Structures are given as C-alpha cells and as structure tokens.
C-alpha cells in the first residue's frame, strides 16, 4: 500500500453534508473525491475547470440591490403590506 499524507480542510457544515449526499450516490468518499481532484490538477497542470466571477443579469443585479435595501429598511418592503396595498402597488407598477 502506498504511503499517504494528510490534508486538513475546513468547510461549512452544510457544504460537507451536501457533498457527502452526492458522493454516497456515486459510491465514493470525500477522501476519494479529493484524491481525484488533486490528480486532475496534476494532469491539467492547473485547476481542472474554469474559475470566474459570476456574471449576473441586470434583472438579477436589480433584485440583489432591492434585497439589500429591504435588509437595511424592512419597513419599505412591499411584501409587508396588506393584500389590498400590494394589489394597488402592483396595479400602479403595471400601468405606469
């Protein structure tokens, strides 16, 4: 048996749980998946996939901005209104 070396990695518990659920369906342990990843780095002489910043659509950027504004001032959140107030706002938005 080949000698092994240890790598200790900290991950968020939710990430670990999700990964383990996927790997068990593949009949694989986290250690085996990490070994495959490391071998692919060697074979590719780099990360075996493209790493890039996420590119969001204008609509998504607007939604993120709106969520951040609601977080700062929850009282301005339209979803906190009554149904009648919501419908009135909705009607005004589509007729403007």
N, C-alpha and C positions, 0 to 999 in steps of 0.2 A: 504494500500500500504506500502511495506517495505521501511525503510529509505535507502537512498543511500549515497554514499561517492564519491567524485570526484578524478579522477586521470588525471593529465595533462601530455600529452606526445608530444614531438616534433618529427616530422617525415619529411622526404624530401617531398616536394610537389608532385613530380612525383609518389612516393610510395603511398601517400594518394589517389591520383587520380586513380591509377591502382587498388588499393584495393576497392575503392568505386564503380568502374565499375563492379568488380566481385561480390561484396556484393549485389548490387542492383538486379543483376540477380538471386540471392538467396533469395531476399525479406528480406534482413537483413541490419541493420545499423551497422556502425563501433562500436558503443557502445554495441550493442547486440553481435557482434563477439568477442569483447574484454571480455565481461562477460563470454561467453562460454569458451574462452581460460583460463581465471582465474579459472573458476570452474574445468576445466580439470587439472590444476596444483594441485588443492586440491585433486581431485580424484586419481591422479597419484603420489601424494606426490613428485612432481617434474615437470620438463618441459615435456609436453606430446609427445615429439618427440626427436629423437637423434640429438644432436648438435655436428658437427665435422667439422674439417677444410676440405676445398675442396681438392680433390686429382686429379691433372691434369696428363694427359698422357704426355710422353716425347715429343710427337709432339706438344701438346698444350704449354708446357713449352718453347719449341724452338720458337714457334710463339710469345709468350709473350716477350721473350728475343729480338727477331727481332723487334717487335713493339717498345720496349723501346729504342733500338739502333736507329731506324728510328726517334723517337721523339727527341733524342739527336743530331742526324746528319741527317736532312732531305735530304741533298744533296746526301746521299748514297742510298736513296730509289729508288729501281729498277722501281717502278711504275711511277716515274717522267721522265723516259726515253721515247724516241720516240718508235713507234711500231717496227721499224726495230731493234733498240738497244735491245728492250725487247725480240724479237724473237731470236736474236743472243745469248743473255744471256741464254734464255730458252734452245735453241739447245745445247749450251755448257754444261749446267747442266745435261741434259739427256744423253749426250754422254760421260760424264766423268766417 
